Amino acid sequence: MRISEQHSALAARDVRPLQLSRRDIAAGAHRELHRLGINIPARDISLMMDGMGLDSNDVGLMPSPLPGLTAGGSPTPIQFLQEWLPGFVRMLTSARKIDELVGIATIGAWEDEEIVQGVLEPTGSAVPYTDYGNIPLSSWAADYARRTVVRFEQGFAVGVLEEARTARARIATAAEKRNSAALALEIQRNRVGFYGYNNGENMTYGFLNEPGLLPALTAAKGAAGDTKWESKTFLEITADIRQVLTQIQVASLDTIDPEKTPITIALPTGVNQYLTVTSNYGNSVRQWVKENYPLLRIETAPELADAVGGESVMYAYPESADDGSTDDGRTWVQPVPSKFFTLGVEKRSKNYLEDFSNATAGVLLKRPFMVIRLIGI
């Protein structure tokens, strides 16, 4: 077996940068590069010499790297060819609609345990008069609707290096995290407003599971054989609206007149677009509503889709009633002792923390007979 010839060897400590001058190259020293494992044909050396432009002032160092020793690319770094659009696009979260449906009432304090609404019922009935008969006595009976306050917490931490670096990217990290904490608390409050909160012992209910709600009605099927508005005609959709408004008037024993009382209809997100369905005369359902029920307000919420037994549901209710009660007369109340409560700020050597909280008791249906639900729309 033939042993390869070793042309040269250098110990690690003896390795020095290779320096070539014009004289070295002209003298044919490039042929000696082969002994160092550098193989450059003579013709290529000649071309390299033409491009280098060495003169008598050269000190022996080549002014540019040899071809192929650096990655090819643009002579201008990409950073100088970028144009940044202003601002940042924030990720979208679903609309929080509980306040628009039932309002919000700042009641109590963050540390409270319960929100209580008293209910007073008159008792007794008049009987025919007799001179010596017993006097029928009237009285009253009281009950108390209790709702448990639940509290949530969200905070953030910011480090010194993090704050300095994000500032270079034009991001105020503390402000963004503070806004994110406030948003998370609002999302949670909205969720409790619709679904309540159950830890096994509390009484915190929402718009969709309030225990005082009456059984829901089922929408009638249209000519297409479906209850959904997407397949119904102008007359069929207006019939559904008329049905729930009639039920409100009947259930309230004519205390509520839908033509004279502000009423809210809550629809699943997107279903409101079927209010544009027109009749044979060209008028839409929305125009029909404005003409016949001028005080009717229509709102939407994504939580109403597939909300009752997998079916979408419509709510209809007057916002308040003048029934002689000593409360505010509202149908629904959302007791919120605190929307945003600062728990504290802690400064550390390398970072600081902020912590926030809120408190809500869900929603309370104070006049159950005024809320009519229609499922299947």
Residue pairs with C-beta under 8 A, 6 or more apart in sequence:
7 34
7 35
7 36
8 35
8 36
18 36
19 60
19 61
20 29
20 30
20 60
20 62
21 54
21 58
21 59
21 60
22 49
22 54
22 58
24 60
25 45
25 49
30 40
30 42
30 45
31 42
33 39
33 40
40 48
48 66
48 67
52 62
52 63
52 64
74 81
88 171
93 183
93 187
94 302
95 269
95 301
95 302
96 186
96 187
96 189
96 190
97 190
97 299
97 300
97 301
97 302
97 303
98 189
98 190
98 193
98 194
98 207
98 301
98 334
98 363
99 190
99 193
99 334
100 299
100 301
101 207
101 264
101 266
101 299
101 301
101 315
101 332
102 193
102 207
102 332
102 333
102 334
102 363
103 319
103 330
103 332
103 333
103 334
104 334
104 336
104 339
105 333
105 334
105 335
105 336
106 336
106 337
106 338
106 339
107 115
107 335
107 336
107 337
108 115
108 149
108 335
108 337
108 359
108 361
109 337
109 338
110 151
110 337
110 338
110 341
110 357
110 359
112 149
112 337
112 359
113 148
113 149
114 146
114 147
114 148
114 149
114 361
115 146
115 147
115 149
115 335
115 337
115 361
115 364
116 144
116 145
116 146
116 147
117 144
117 145
117 147
117 327
117 333
117 364
117 366
118 142
118 143
118 144
118 145
119 142
119 143
119 144
119 145
120 140
120 141
120 142
121 140
121 141
121 142
121 143
122 138
122 139
122 140
123 138
123 139
123 140
123 141
124 136
124 137
124 138
124 139
125 136
126 136
127 133
127 136
145 364
145 366
146 203
147 203
147 204
147 205
147 335
147 361
147 362
147 364
148 202
148 203
148 204
148 361
149 204
149 335
149 337
149 359
149 360
149 361
150 192
150 197
150 199
150 202
150 204
150 359
150 360
150 361
150 362
151 357
151 358
151 359
152 185
152 188
152 189
152 357
152 358
152 359
153 343
153 355
153 356
153 357
154 181
154 184
154 185
154 355
154 356
154 357
155 181
155 343
155 353
155 354
155 355
155 356
156 174
156 177
156 178
156 180
156 181
156 353
156 354
157 351
157 352
157 353
158 173
158 174
158 177
158 351
158 352
159 350
159 351
160 350
160 351
162 173
162 351
163 173
163 174
166 172
166 173
167 173
178 354
181 354
181 356
182 340
182 356
185 339
185 340
185 356
185 357
185 358
186 339
186 358
188 358
189 336
189 339
189 358
189 360
192 204
192 206
192 360
192 362
193 206
193 207
193 334
193 360
193 362
193 363
194 206
194 207
194 208
194 301
194 303
195 206
195 208
195 209
195 303
196 204
196 205
196 206
196 209
196 210
196 362
197 204
197 362
198 204
204 360
204 361
204 362
205 211
205 362
205 363
205 364
206 362
206 363
207 303
207 315
207 332
207 363
208 303
208 304
208 307
208 308
210 363
210 364
210 365
210 368
212 365
212 368
213 365
213 368
213 371
213 373
214 251
214 368
214 369
214 371
214 372
214 373
216 308
216 313
216 373
216 374
216 375
217 243
217 244
217 247
217 372
217 373
217 374
217 375
218 227
218 374
218 375
218 376
219 227
219 240
219 314
219 374
219 375
219 376
219 377
220 227
220 236
220 239
220 240
220 243
221 227
222 231
222 232
222 233
222 236
223 233
223 236
224 231
224 232
226 232
227 376
227 377
228 312
228 376
228 377
229 237
229 240
229 271
229 274
229 277
229 377
230 274
232 240
232 274
232 277
233 277
234 277
234 278
234 279
234 280
234 284
234 285
234 288
235 279
237 274
237 275
237 277
237 285
238 285
238 288
240 314
240 374
240 377
241 265
241 285
241 289
243 374
244 265
244 314
244 316
244 372
244 374
245 258
245 263
245 293
245 296
245 316
246 258
247 316
247 372
248 256
248 258
248 263
248 316
248 317
248 318
248 370
248 372
249 256
249 257
249 258
251 369
251 370
251 372
252 318
252 321
252 369
252 370
255 321
255 323
256 263
256 318
256 321
256 370
258 293
258 296
259 292
259 293
259 294
259 295
260 295
261 295
261 318
261 321
262 295
262 297
262 318
262 319
262 320
263 293
263 295
263 296
263 297
263 316
263 317
263 318
263 319
264 296
264 297
264 298
264 299
264 315
264 316
264 317
264 318
264 319
265 296
265 297
265 298
265 299
265 314
265 315
265 316
266 299
266 300
266 301
266 304
266 314
266 315
266 316
267 298
267 299
267 300
267 301
267 304
267 314
267 377
268 300
268 301
268 302
268 304
268 305
268 307
268 312
268 313
268 314
268 377
269 300
269 301
269 302
269 304
269 305
270 300
270 305
271 300
271 312
271 314
271 377
272 298
272 300
274 285
275 284
275 285
275 286
275 289
275 298
276 284
276 285
276 286
277 284
277 285
278 284
278 285
279 288
289 296
289 298
290 296
304 312
304 313
304 314
304 315
305 312
306 312
307 313
308 373
308 375
309 375
311 375
311 376
312 375
312 376
312 377
313 373
313 374
313 375
313 377
314 373
314 374
314 375
314 377
315 371
315 372
315 373
316 371
316 372
316 373
316 374
317 331
317 332
317 370
317 371
317 372
318 331
318 370
319 330
319 331
320 328
320 329
320 330
320 331
321 329
321 331
321 367
321 370
322 329
323 329
323 367
327 366
330 366
331 365
331 366
331 367
331 370
331 371
332 363
332 364
332 365
332 366
333 363
333 364
333 366
334 360
334 361
334 362
334 363
334 364
335 360
335 361
335 362
335 364
336 358
336 359
336 360
336 361
337 359
337 360
337 361
338 357
338 358
338 359
339 358
340 356
340 358
341 356
341 357
341 358
341 359
342 354
342 355
342 356
343 355
343 356
343 357
344 354
344 355
345 352
345 353
345 354
345 355
346 352
346 353
346 354
365 371
